[in-house]
């Protein structure tokens, strides 16, 4: 009941602000309120006619406060959806959050249950940075270690909850009243925003992200870990290491420290590709303010509120996508897109294939140094939108991350080329996929699936026969060529048996190679090589029989 009351009050505030900036037509369209002559005239009196529609949208978001500012910041990254003029205005929201006056010591007493004077030598009263959700302060622990205190804005969670309810209502109304908003998948974008803002508002989630990120790069000298101090943290207060590094875009300072800009650029790309292709856990907002270079040349990432996360299947499909894109194989790329897509309404696959080939032509005509990866990715996402292909959330985070990292790299090293730099990772993917361990795992999984399927076959056949006997399934038998049908079934069963045999050989071969027992031939156990040869011959026999049958 309390939430509903807050929602009603917040809706009234929203209507007043939209009216103030001359958006009465939108209020009519969404049926939030009936217009009156007085309201329309009052908009003119406010002088909003001096601003264009995009400026007024930005001003509305600023007046509505943190949640809407964050929404605007989120949409400022979607150049594939919104006009350039609106993107320019939304980007102004990035650094336009006024600081709140907070009593840090009192917050530490009430939230953490400590006397700050017993644990901190110093706490700055002026924030280092302000954001829509939190403010950041520098402090010094009693052991002289410099730390950062990230303090959530009071009441932000309750206000955000009310705002999200309204935003979702408005999105539903806009989608229902406009085909344009429906094609933009507005409801999905808002749902992703809701998930993202809840994650960013949870400092417990951010602490876990920091620790996982540090663990992933535990033995990697290219990354300097940033860790939380859990004894001084909870869901509203986050205490973490202070980074004595140099902003990655401060080229003069980096050069004065004897660092090589080209090496830093390549290191940044390597570290990010490692996050994406090896860990499946990557920083979703690697803009220059979140990336520092330490005196020894290692990189330190900060702000782990938003992270891209992929399950193993996502990672495998992303690898397929990259391989097919670099190989310029449009047909396989489309097949991969179909597997990746959350939702797809593809009316004309040939049209999509032509559009992808046009994109490949751009890559062929431009020199590697002149390829604008941001433009290429924007064109590709536009193609997806035009063909109503909705991709999973991590892909949009990845596109943003790649554009930011590539932009930083190009600034440090203008000759850096992302596509050329990705090719070594493709080699790594192939080597891993064809490694004995990977072949063993895949063969074991295939045999397990086959075994489970065969084990369930009698039960499924009994169920099928039972449904036929009960009249739930009608069998329409046309006995035109029963002998040829029997022959086809027999052939299929023979191939199935052959396939099981091949799978068994693959598993045995993988075990022999992993056992690593002499004698060796070309550094590989001879029995393992023999197994590879037998498996290959059997596979070729099956493939030839299939091709011969299809001719």
N, C-alpha and C positions, 0 to 999 in steps of 0.2 A: 504493500500500500504506500509506503514511504517512497519507494523508487518510482511508483506511478505518479505521485504528487510532484516529485522533482522533475520527472519527464515533462509533465504538463507545464510547469513553470519555465523550464528550459525551452520548450516549444514556443511559448509566448515570446520569450526573449529572441529566439531565432526569427520569428515572424516580424518582430519589430525592427531587427537589424536588416533583414532582407528588404523590408519596406523603406527603411532609411536610405538604402543605396539603390533604390529604384528597380527592385526585382519583383514588382507586383505581378508582372505577367507570369513569372515562374510560380508565384503563390497561387495564381488562378489555375495554371496548368496542373499543378499537383494537388489542387483542391484543399490546400492548407487553410486558405482564408478567402472570403469574397472581397474584392477590391471596393474602395470608396473613392470618390473624387478628392476628398480631403487628403487621403494617404498619398495619392498620386501627385497632388500639388506639393505636399510636404517634402517629397523626394526632390523636387526641383528646387525648393527653398534651401535644402541642404547643400546645394551646389554640386550634386553628383554628376550633373550634365557636363562638367568640365573634365571628367575622367571617362576613358573608354571602358567597355564592358569587362575587359580582362583585369584592368586596374581595380575596378569595383569588386570583382570576385575576390581578389587578394585582400582588399580592405574588409570585406565581410568576414573572411577567415580570421583576420587579425582581431577584429572586434569580438568574435565568438570565443577566442581563447585557445588554450593548449591543444585540445583534441583536434580541433579543426585546423590549427596550424600544422599539426603533425600529418593530418590528412592531405593538406596542400603540399607538404614536403614529399609525401609518398607519391602523389600524382606528378610532382615536378620531374620525376624520373621516367615517366611514361610518355616519351616523345613520340612513340608509335601510336598513341591514342589521342593526344591533345594537340591543338594548333600551337605553332611556335610562339606566338604572342602571349598565350596563356602560360606556357612553360617559363618564359622570361619572368613573368610576374610571380609565379609560384616559387621560383628559385630565390626571390627576394625574401621569402619567409625563412630561409635557412638560418639567418643570423639576426632575426628581428624579434627576439623574445626579451622583454624587460625583466630584470632580476627582482626577486622578492627579498625582503629583509627577513632573515631567519636567525633565531638564537640557536646556534649549532650546539653549544654546551648543554642547553636544556633538552634539545632533541636527543643527544647522546644519553643523557640521564634517563629520559622517559623510554626511549626505544631499546637501548642496549643494557640499561640498568647498571651503569658505571659512573664513577666520579671522574669526569674528563681530566681533571687536574692530576689524578693519580697515574694516568696513562699517556697523556699528551703534554709535551713541553710547550707546544705552540699550535694554535689553530687560526688561520687567517680569517678575518671577518668579511673580506671582499671576495666574492666568487671568482675563480679563474675563468669559468665559463657558465653560461646559462642555457638551458634547453626547455622545451615545452613540458617535459616530464620531471626534470631534476636540475639541481645546481651543483657545481663542483668547486671544492675548496681544497687548498693545500694545507697540510698539517705536518707536525713532527712528533714522532712517538718518543717515549721516555728513553729509548735506547738510541736516540738521535737518527733514526731511520725516517726519511721523508716519505710521506704517504699522501694519497688523495682520498678525500671524503666526498662521496656522491650522495646528496640528500634529496629524497623525493619531495616534491612540492606538497605541502599539506592539503588534504581534501581532493587531490588529483584523481584518486581511484574512483571515488563516488561520482565526481563530476564527469569523468570519462565514461563511466557506466551509463549514465543518463544520456550523454551525447551519442554514444554508440547506438542506443535504442532509436534515437531520432534519426541518425544517419541511415540506419538500415530501413526505417520507414520511408524516408525520402527516396532512397535508392529504389525501393519496390514501386513507389508511385511513379518515378521517372521512367523506369523500365516498362511499366504498364501503359504509360501515356505516350511513349516515344520509341519508335523503331530504332533510332540512332543509339539511344542508351542501351537498348536490348542487344544490339550488335556489338557494343563495347564490353559486353559481359560485366556490366556495372555491379551486379549483385556479387559476382565472384571476386571482383576487385575489392569491394567493401568487406567481404568475408575474410580475404587475405589480410586486409588492413587491421581488422579486428583481432585476428590471431597475432599479427606482428606487434600491435600496441600492447596487448596483454603480456607478451613475452618481454617486451622492453620495460614494462612497468614492474616486472618481477626481478628484483635484485638477486633473489635466490637462484633464479634461472641464469642470470648473468654470471654469477659466481661459478656455477657448474660449467658454463661455457668456457670461462677463463681457464679453469682447471683442466678440462678436456683438451683445449687447444694447446696448453703447455705440455700436457702428456703426449700429444701427437708429435710434438717437435722436441721431445725430451733429449734425443741424441743428435739434434741437428744444430750445428753451430751458426747457421744462417739466421736463426730466430732467437731473440732475447725474450724469455718468458715474463709475463706480467701476471702476478698472482694476487688473490684476495687475502685479506686478514679476517678470517671468519669470526675470531673472538670479538671483533668490533663491527660486525655486520649482521644485518637481518634483511627482511624484505623491503624495508624503507630506507635503510642506511647501508652503503657499501664502502668499505675501507679497502684500498688496494695500493700496490706499489706505485710510487711516483717515478716517472721515467725521465732520467737526465739525458735525453737524447736530442737530436736535431731534426726539425721538421723536414721531411723527405724532399720538399720543394725548395728548401733554402740552399741553393747551389753554391753560393759564395762561401757559406760557413762549412759546407761539406768539403769543398776544395781546400779551404784553409786547414782542415784536419788531415789533409793528405789522402783523402778518399777519392776513388776513381768513379765518376758519375756513370760511366757505361757499365761498370761492374755492379753498381747499386741497382741500376735499371734491370739488368738481367737477373739479379738475385731476387728482386721483387716479383718478377714474372715467374721465376722458378718456384718460389715459395707459394705463390698463389695457385699455380697449376698443381703443386703437391697437395695443397688443401683440397682442391676440387677432385682430381683424378685418383689420388691415393687414399685420402682420408674420407672423402665424401662429407666433409664438415668444413665449411668455408666462411670467411668473414663477409657479411652481406653489405657492408658499407665502408670499403677501404679507400675513403677519400683522403686527401693529403693531411687533414687535421687528425686523422686516426692512425697515421703511419709515421714512425720515427726511426732515425738511423742512430745507432749507438756508436761511441768512439771507435770500437773495434770493427765497425762495418756491419754488424748484425742488425736485423730489423725487429722493431717492437711494434706490435699492433695493440691498439687500445679500443675501448668501447665494444664490448661483446654482447650487447643487448639483442642484436639481430644477427642471427647466423643461418646460413643455408645448410640444410641437412638432407642427405640422400641415403636411402636404403641401398643394399647391394644391387638390387635389380635396376634402380634409377641410375646408379653408377655405370652399370654395364650398357644400358641403353644410351647414356650420354657418350660413352666411348664409341659406340656404333655410329652415333650421330657425327662425332668429330671425324672419324675415319671416312665416312661416306661424304662428308662435306669437303674435306681436303682432297679426296679422290674425285670430287665433282661427279658423283654417281647419284643422279636425281631420283631414279626409281627406288634404289635402296634407301635413300634419304627419306623418301615419302613413307616407305614401309616402317622405318624407324619412328618417324613422327606419329604414325597411327598408333604405335605401341606406347609412345610416351604421352600422348594427349589425354587430358582429363575428359574433354568433350570434343567431338568432331562432327561437323555437318558439311562434309565435302561433297559438293554437287558435281564438280567437274575436275577429275583428277588430272586429265591431260592439260587443262588450263594451269593447274598448280605446277605441273612438271615444266611447262613452258616458262612460267614466271621464275622458277628456280634456275633454269638454264640461262635466263637473262641475267640473273644475279651472278652466275658463274662467268658469263661473258665480261662483266665488269671486272672481275678478278683477273681475267686473262688480258684485258686491254690495259689496265693500270700496272705500272711497275710496282714491285714489292714495297719500295720506299714510299710510294705515293698512295698506297691503299689506306683509306680512311675506315678503320674497323668500326667506328661508331656509326658511320653512314651505312656500312654493309649490314650491321646488326639491326639498325632501324628499318632498313628495306626488308630484311627477312621477317622481322616481327610484324611489319605492315602486311606482308604476304600472308602470314598466318592469320591475322585479324580479318583480312578480306575474304579468306576462305573458311572463316569461322572455325578455326582450330584453336582450342583453348589448352594451353600448356600448363603443367604443374607449377606451383608457386616457386620452387627452387630455380626454375629456368629463368624467370624474370629477375630474380636476385642475382643469378649468375651473369646475365647480360649486363646488368648495372655494374657488377663487380669487375668484369672484364674491361668494360669501357673505362672505368676509373683507373684500373691498374695500367692499361695500355696508354692512357693519357699521361699518367705520371711517368711511365717509362719513356715515352716519346719526348717529354719535356727534358728528361735527363740525357737521353740519347736519341736524337732525331733519326738515326739510321736503324733503330730497333724495329723489327717487323714481327708482329704477333704470329702470323700464319707460319712464317719460316721457323719461329721459335717453338711452335707446337709440334713440328714434325718429329723431333727426337722422342717426344712422349708417345707418339703413335708406335714407334719402334718398341718402346717399353711395353706398351699394351700388348702387341703381338707376341713378344718374348714371354710375357707373363701368361697369356692365354694358352700358349703352346708349351709351357713348362710341364715337366713330368707331374709335379704336384697338382697343377690345375687340371691336367688331363685325368689324373687319378680321381680328383674330387668330382669332376663332371661325369666321369664314367660310373663312379659309385652312385651318384645321384640318379643317373639314368637307369641303372640297374634296379635301384630301390623303387623308383617310380614304376618301372616295368613289372617288378615283382608284386608290388601292391595292386597294380592293375589286373594282373593275371589272377591274383588271389581273390579279387572282388568279382572276377568274371562269372563264376558259377552262380553267385548270389544275384548278380544283375540279370543273368539269363533266366533264372527262376522267377524273378520279379516280372520280367518281360512276358514270360509264358503265362504267369498268373493273370496279368492284365489283359492278355489276349483272350484267355479262357473266360474272364469276367466281362468281356465285351467292351473293355475300356479302350482297347486298341483294335482297329479294323485292319486286317491284312489284305491288301489288294494284290492278288497273285496273278501275274501274267507269264505263263510258262512258254515264252517264245523260243528260248534257246537254253534249256536247262543244262545241257552238257557244257556249253561255253561258260555259264555262270559257275558251275562246279569247278571248271578248270581255273577260272579266275580266282576263286576262293583258295584252291589248292596252291596256286602260285603265290598268293598273298601270304599264306601261312608259311610256305617255304622261305619267303623273304624275311618274315618275322623271325623264324628260327635262325636264319643266317645272321640277322642283325644282332640277336642275343649272343650268338657265338662271337661276333666281332667285338661287341661290348665286353665280353669276358676276356678276349685277347687283350683289349686296351687296358683293362684293369690289371691283368697279369703283367703286361709290359711295364706299366707305371710302377708296379711293386718291384719288378726286377731292376729297373733303373734306380729307384730310390734306395734299394738295398746296396747298390754301389759295390758289387762283388766282381773280382777279376774272372776271366781275362777281359782286357779292354780293347776296343778298336776305335781310333779317333777320340780317345778319352771317354768313351761311353761303354758301359758293360756290354759284351758281345751278345749275351742272351737277350738283353733289352733291345738291341738293334735288330735281332732276329724276330722278336715279337712285333716291332714296328713294321718290318718287311711283310710278315704274314698278315697283320691287320690291314696294311695298305692294299695288298693283293686281294684279300676278301672284300674290302670296301669297293675296289674297282670292279670286281665281278658283279656285285649287287647293283652298282650304278649303271654298268653296261646293260644288265638285264632290264633295268627300268627304262633306260633310253630306247633300247630295242623294242620294248613292248609299246612305247608311246609313239614310235614311228608309224 
